[in-house]
Amino acid sequence: MPGRADHAVPRRGPRPLHRPRPPLPGSRGDRRVSAWHRVRETWSTADEEEVEFVVRDRSPDHGLTRLGRRIAARQLLERDASVEEIAELIGVTPRTVYRWQAERRRAAA
């Protein structure tokens, strides 16, 4: 047959396995965090009065810091609020609340 090789193409051997880099210190195991995000103030501080306002009055506040949202979600979960209500109050998706809930369970185990 024209265009067909009469011999098999030689292989060079097995490919080396991909070895992912280890996670950065202080990050979640499956995510890498840049230096800029590690030192970002809004992610490491929380206004306790704003958090208490959201938890006590169940009033939406989308101005919470990242840490404030997590604290408010934890406190609302302890008070038996639904995941959908928590997500609406603090301005995140229900999936985020479920993920935070699972992280707390893993950390407690």
N, C-alpha and C positions, 0 to 999 in steps of 0.2 A: 504494500500500500504506500502510495506516495505521502510524504510528510510525517510518517510514523517512525519513531526511533525503534531500532531493532534491539536495543538494550535498555535496561531499567536505569533510571537516573540515580546516581549514587547519593546516599544520605550521609549527612555529616555526624550523625549520632543524636542522642536525645538533647532536647533543649534544656538549658539550665532552668531550675525552678525560680520563680519570681519570689523574692524575699522583700516584703514590705518593710519600710522603716519603722522603728518603734515609735509609739506615741510620745509627744512632748510631755515633760513633767507638768503636772497640774491639769492636764486635759483629760476628757473622757477617753477611755481606751480606744474607741473607734473613730475619734475625731482629732484632727490636728488643729491647734489654735495658734494664730500668729501672735507675735510679741505685742503688737498694737492692741489686740483684743484682750490679752492677759492683763494689761495694765489699765484698761478702760474703766474709769471710775463708776460709770452707770451700771456696770455689771457686778461690782463688788460692794456697793453700798445700797442701803434701803432706808427710806424714811418710815420709821415705826408708826408715826401718826397717820400717814396716808394708808399704810397697810391696815391698821386698826380700823380706820374709817370704812374701808372696803369690806372688811370682815364683819364688823359690828352692824353697819347700816345696809349692807348688801347693795351698795351704790357703785355703779361702774366708774372705774378710774383707769383710763388708758395711759396716764402719765407716770405710772409706776416704773421703777427701774427693773431690770431683769431679775435681780435678786429679790426685789420687793414682790414681783409677780409670783415667784416660787414660794416665798414665805406665805403670801396671801392664799395661794392655792393649797398649801399644806394645812393652814388653819381652817380653811373652808371645808376641806375634805374631812378633817377631824370633827367638824360640826355637821357632818352628813349632808352637805350640799351636793347636788348632782353635778356631774362632770360638765354637762352642757351649760349649766348656770355659772359655774366657775369660769369656764372659757369666755362666756359673754361678759362677765364682770371685769375680768382682768385683761381682756383684749388679746387672747390667744385662741388657737384652734382646740377643739376637744382632743384631737390627737396628741397635742403637746401635753395636756393635762394627764392623759393616760400614760404617756411616756414618763412624766415626772413621778407618777404614782408607782409605776413599775420600777423605776430607779430606786425609790425609797424602800420598796419591798426587797430588792436585791441587796441593798446596803444593810438592811436589818437582819438579813439571813446569815 
